[in-house]
Amino acid sequence: MTGSAYADLVAFYVSRRFEDRSLKVYREIQIGKTIIGKNRHVDIFCICERTNRAFAIECKFQESIGTVDEKIPYALEDLKAFPMAGCIAYAGGGFSDGVLHMLEASPHAAYCMPAIDQGEPSSETRELDHLMAMHFEWWDVLVGSKRPVFDQRLLLS
């Protein structure tokens, strides 16, 4: 899978998953400058029409060991300097152990590997779902089908 195909897959998933929340998803949007002064092209740009809040997603897919390892520290630093919310969505088995640990530990990165045509959450999309839910304050995404503790106590009596 190419990086562009991965970004398309993630964009399609996010669009289907959150379409009922008035989320509009765009691909390849130019927004400002990077930390080294280049024009920034965001892979996925999401706007919630209800709240007018936005979220940017940079996509990194690496199936075999290669040069992406050298790009991840820069991508994380660039994302931290970006003056709006966003994250790196990543997948693939080609990341070195060190870079994979860096991604797993970062609050600005989320593992996401949706199946083709997937619109429902899964363990393969949970991290991205949670980052977006926290940003857009969609607390029901985090709570799921759990009931408040108070409600559960009433059921026990």
LINNORRA-V816097 format. One record per residue. N is the residue number from 1. RES is the residue in one letter. PHI is phi as a letter, one per 40 degrees, with the letter a starting at -180 (999 if undefined). OMEGA is omega in radians with two decimals (999 if undefined). Layout:
# LINNORRA-V816097
[[N & RES & PHI & OMEGA] [N & RES & PHI & OMEGA]]
This chain:
# LINNORRA-V816097
[[1 & M & 999 & 3.10] [2 & T & c & 3.08] [3 & G & c & 3.13] [4 & S & c & 3.10] [5 & A & c & 3.09] [6 & Y & c & 3.12] [7 & A & c & 3.07] [8 & D & c & 3.14] [9 & L & c & 3.13] [10 & V & c & 3.13] [11 & A & c & 3.13] [12 & F & c & 3.12] [13 & Y & c & -3.11] [14 & V & d & 3.13] [15 & S & c & 3.14] [16 & R & c & -3.07] [17 & R & c & -3.01] [18 & F & b & -3.12] [19 & E & c & -3.13] [20 & D & c & 3.11] [21 & R & b & -3.14] [22 & S & f & 3.10] [23 & L & c & 3.06] [24 & K & b & -3.05] [25 & V & b & -3.12] [26 & Y & b & 3.09] [27 & R & b & 3.02] [28 & E & f & 3.12] [29 & I & b & 3.10] [30 & Q & c & -3.12] [31 & I & b & 2.99] [32 & G & g & -3.04] [33 & K & b & 3.05] [34 & T & c & -3.14] [35 & I & c & 3.07] [36 & I & b & 3.01] [37 & G & g & 3.09] [38 & K & c & 3.04] [39 & N & c & -3.10] [40 & R & c & 3.03] [41 & H & b & -3.14] [42 & V & c & -3.13] [43 & D & c & -3.12] [44 & I & b & 3.14] [45 & F & b & -3.07] [46 & C & b & 3.07] [47 & I & b & 3.03] [48 & C & c & -3.09] [49 & E & c & 3.14] [50 & R & c & -3.04] [51 & T & b & -3.07] [52 & N & g & 3.07] [53 & R & c & -3.09] [54 & A & b & -3.14] [55 & F & a & -3.13] [56 & A & b & 3.11] [57 & I & b & 2.99] [58 & E & c & -3.05] [59 & C & b & 3.11] [60 & K & b & 3.11] [61 & F & b & -3.13] [62 & Q & a & -3.12] [63 & E & c & 3.13] [64 & S & b & -3.10] [65 & I & c & -3.09] [66 & G & a & -3.01] [67 & T & c & -3.12] [68 & V & c & 3.12] [69 & D & d & -3.12] [70 & E & c & -3.09] [71 & K & c & -3.04] [72 & I & c & 3.12] [73 & P & d & 3.08] [74 & Y & c & -3.10] [75 & A & c & 3.12] [76 & L & c & 3.12] [77 & E & c & 3.13] [78 & D & c & 3.13] [79 & L & c & 3.11] [80 & K & c & -3.13] [81 & A & c & -3.12] [82 & F & c & -3.04] [83 & P & c & 3.01] [84 & M & a & -3.10] [85 & A & c & 3.09] [86 & G & a & 3.12] [87 & C & a & 2.98] [88 & I & b & 2.99] [89 & A & c & -3.08] [90 & Y & b & 3.07] [91 & A & a & 3.12] [92 & G & h & -3.08] [93 & G & c & -3.04] [94 & G & c & 3.11] [95 & F & c & 3.06] [96 & S & c & 3.14] [97 & D & d & -3.12] [98 & G & c & 3.14] [99 & V & c & 3.10] [100 & L & c & 3.08] [101 & H & c & 3.12] [102 & M & d & 3.13] [103 & L & c & -3.12] [104 & E & c & -3.09] [105 & A & c & -3.06] [106 & S & c & 3.03] [107 & P & c & -3.12] [108 & H & b & -3.14] [109 & A & b & -3.12] [110 & A & a & 3.02] [111 & Y & c & 3.10] [112 & C & a & 3.08] [113 & M & b & -3.14] [114 & P & c & 3.00] [115 & A & c & 3.08] [116 & I & c & -3.14] [117 & D & g & 3.13] [118 & Q & c & 3.07] [119 & G & b & -3.14] [120 & E & b & -3.13] [121 & P & c & 3.07] [122 & S & a & 3.09] [123 & S & c & -3.14] [124 & E & c & -3.13] [125 & T & b & -3.00] [126 & R & d & -3.07] [127 & E & c & 3.12] [128 & L & c & 3.08] [129 & D & d & -3.09] [130 & H & c & 3.11] [131 & L & c & 3.13] [132 & M & c & 3.12] [133 & A & c & 3.12] [134 & M & c & -3.13] [135 & H & c & -3.07] [136 & F & c & 3.13] [137 & E & g & 3.06] [138 & W & c & -3.00] [139 & W & c & 3.12] [140 & D & c & 3.08] [141 & V & c & -3.14] [142 & L & c & -3.07] [143 & V & c & -3.14] [144 & G & g & -3.10] [145 & S & c & 3.13] [146 & K & c & 3.08] [147 & R & b & 3.08] [148 & P & d & -3.12] [149 & V & d & -3.13] [150 & F & d & 3.13] [151 & D & c & 3.14] [152 & Q & c & 3.11] [153 & R & c & 3.13] [154 & L & c & -3.13] [155 & L & c & -3.12] [156 & L & c & -3.10] [157 & S & c & 999]]
